Amino acid sequence: MWIELRGLPHREIDGLPYTIHQTAPGRWHIVIPNCPRYPTGYFLPHAYPNREAALSALEEGPPWDG
């Protein structure tokens, strides 16, 4: 389960905030936004074809394909 912050879904897993981000048309990534452990943020390498697929993966939680 996630919460919405500023229109983006967020989920905390093991103390890290996770969300999704569109990097290009048809490319969505699960990301860790800026936080103390990753000050510049971190993009997980696997790209999803649409927002719904990325949200589904975020809801299922790790491990994510990569």
Backbone hydrogen bonds in HBPLUS format (Angstrom, degrees):
<---DONOR---> <-ACCEPTOR-->    atom                        ^
c    i                          cat <-CA-CA->   ^        H-A-AA   ^      H-
h    n   atom  resd res      DA  || num        DHA   H-A  angle D-A-AA Bond
n    s   type  num  typ     dist DA aas  dist angle  dist       angle   num
A0003-ILE N   A0010-HIS O   2.82 MM   7  5.29 156.5  1.87 153.5 158.7     1
A0010-HIS N   A0003-ILE O   2.65 MM   7  5.29 155.9  1.71 160.9 169.7     2
A0005-LEU N   A0008-LEU O   2.85 MM   3  5.32 166.6  1.87 153.6 154.0     3
A0008-LEU N   A0005-LEU O   2.96 MM   3  5.32 167.0  1.98 118.1 122.0     4
A0011-ARG N   A0018-TYR O   2.82 MM   7  5.12 149.8  1.91 144.9 152.4     5
A0018-TYR N   A0011-ARG O   2.71 MM   7  5.12 150.5  1.80 144.0 154.4     6
A0013-ILE N   A0016-LEU O   2.93 MM   3  5.37 156.8  1.99 152.6 155.1     7
A0016-LEU N   A0013-ILE O   2.98 MM   3  5.37 166.4  2.00 118.1 122.5     8
A0019-THR N   A0031-VAL O   2.88 MM  12  5.40 153.1  1.95 153.5 160.5     9
A0031-VAL N   A0019-THR O   2.77 MM  12  5.40 165.6  1.79 146.2 151.1    10
A0021-HIS N   A0029-HIS O   2.89 MM   8  5.41 144.9  2.01 151.0 160.5    11
A0029-HIS N   A0021-HIS O   2.91 MM   8  5.41 164.8  1.93 152.4 156.3    12
A0023-THR N   A0027-ARG O   2.93 MM   4  5.70 152.0  2.01 151.9 160.9    13
A0027-ARG N   A0024-ALA O   2.97 MM   3  5.12 149.6  2.06 140.8 132.8    14
A0028-TRP N   A0048-TYR O   2.87 MM  20  4.89 152.9  1.94 142.3 149.3    15
A0048-TYR N   A0028-TRP O   2.68 MM  20  4.89 163.2  1.71 146.0 152.2    16
A0044-LEU N   A0030-ILE O   2.97 MM  14  5.69 168.2  1.98 166.4 170.0    17
A0032-ILE N   A0042-TYR O   2.76 MM  10  5.03 160.7  1.79 152.0 158.8    18
A0042-TYR N   A0032-ILE O   2.87 MM  10  5.03 143.9  2.00 142.0 149.8    19
A0035-CYS N   A0038-TYR O   3.18 MM   3  5.24 156.0  2.24 112.0 118.5    20
A0038-TYR N   A0035-CYS O   3.14 MM   3  5.24 121.4  2.50 103.0 117.6    21
A0041-GLY N   A0038-TYR O   2.90 MM   3  5.04 160.2  1.94 113.4 119.8    22
A0054-ALA N   A0050-ASN O   3.20 MM   4  6.53 159.5  2.24 151.4 157.2    23
A0055-LEU N   A0051-ARG O   2.84 MM   4  6.09 159.7  1.88 154.6 160.8    24
A0056-SER N   A0052-GLU O   2.90 MM   4  6.05 156.1  1.95 145.8 152.5    25
A0057-ALA N   A0053-ALA O   3.02 MM   4  6.23 158.5  2.07 145.4 150.6    26
A0058-LEU N   A0054-ALA O   2.89 MM   4  6.11 155.3  1.95 147.2 154.6    27
A0059-GLU N   A0055-LEU O   2.87 MM   4  6.08 153.0  1.95 147.7 154.9    28
A0060-GLU N   A0056-SER O   2.99 MM   4  6.24 152.5  2.06 146.3 153.6    29
A0061-GLY N   A0057-ALA O   3.00 MM   4  6.20 147.4  2.11 145.4 153.7    30
